[in-house]
Amino acid sequence: MKKNGKRKRRTVDRDTMRPEYDFSRAVRGTTAARYAQGTNVVVIDPEILDVFPTSASVNEALRALAPVLRQSRLATARRRSA
């Protein structure tokens, strides 16, 4: 069997690093622990962005709502256990 005569061109590894980036003093793994903790990203629907324009406003609203949700959760748990 003959191999296909046309060989795929290898993409040439070209240097895409910008000259202004200087990693000569970089230390490996300095942010690894923080990265391992992960992040919580929440996407807000565009319909309510006018109500919550900043992350601070979202946090404020959630802090106000959290006690109500906790009470509701406790009441539900009590009803199930009784």
C-alpha positions as CSV (number, residue, x, y, z in Angstrom):
1,M,0.0,0.0,0.0
2,K,1.2,3.4,-0.9
3,K,1.0,6.2,1.5
4,N,-0.7,9.3,0.5
5,G,1.6,11.4,-1.6
6,K,0.5,14.6,-0.1
7,R,2.0,15.1,3.3
8,K,0.4,17.4,5.8
9,R,2.4,20.4,6.4
10,R,3.6,20.7,9.9
11,T,2.7,23.9,11.5
12,V,5.9,25.7,12.3
13,D,6.3,26.6,15.9
14,R,6.7,30.3,15.7
15,D,7.5,32.5,18.6
16,T,4.4,34.3,19.7
17,M,5.8,35.7,22.9
18,R,5.8,39.5,22.9
19,P,9.1,41.1,23.4
20,E,7.9,43.1,26.4
21,Y,7.2,40.0,28.4
22,D,10.2,39.2,30.6
23,F,10.2,35.9,32.6
24,S,13.9,36.0,33.4
25,R,13.1,36.4,37.1
26,A,10.1,34.1,37.2
27,V,9.7,31.5,39.9
28,R,7.8,28.3,39.0
29,G,4.8,27.3,41.1
30,T,4.4,30.5,43.1
31,T,0.7,30.7,42.3
32,A,0.0,27.0,42.1
33,A,-1.6,26.7,45.5
34,R,-3.9,29.6,44.8
35,Y,-4.8,28.2,41.4
36,A,-5.5,24.8,43.0
37,Q,-8.1,26.4,45.3
38,G,-10.1,27.3,42.2
39,T,-12.4,30.1,41.6
40,N,-16.1,30.6,41.6
41,V,-17.4,32.3,38.5
42,V,-21.0,33.2,38.2
43,V,-22.5,34.5,35.0
44,I,-25.3,36.9,35.5
45,D,-28.1,37.1,33.0
46,P,-28.1,40.2,30.9
47,E,-31.7,40.9,31.9
48,I,-30.6,41.7,35.5
49,L,-27.3,43.5,34.9
50,D,-29.0,46.8,35.5
51,V,-29.9,45.7,39.0
52,F,-26.4,44.2,39.8
53,P,-23.8,46.3,37.9
54,T,-20.9,45.3,40.2
55,S,-19.8,42.3,42.1
56,A,-20.2,44.3,45.3
57,S,-23.9,44.8,44.6
58,V,-24.4,41.0,43.9
59,N,-22.6,40.2,47.2
60,E,-24.7,42.7,49.1
61,A,-27.9,41.2,47.8
62,L,-26.8,37.6,48.5
63,R,-25.8,38.5,52.1
64,A,-29.2,40.0,52.7
65,L,-30.9,36.9,51.2
66,A,-28.7,34.3,52.9
67,P,-30.4,34.3,56.3
68,V,-33.8,33.8,54.7
69,L,-32.5,30.8,52.7
70,R,-30.8,29.3,55.7
71,Q,-34.1,29.5,57.8
72,S,-36.0,27.9,54.9
73,R,-33.4,25.1,54.7
74,L,-33.6,24.5,58.5
75,A,-37.4,24.5,58.4
76,T,-37.4,21.9,55.6
77,A,-34.9,19.7,57.4
78,R,-37.0,19.8,60.6
79,R,-40.1,18.8,58.7
80,R,-38.4,15.9,57.1
81,S,-36.9,14.6,60.4
82,A,-40.2,14.9,62.3
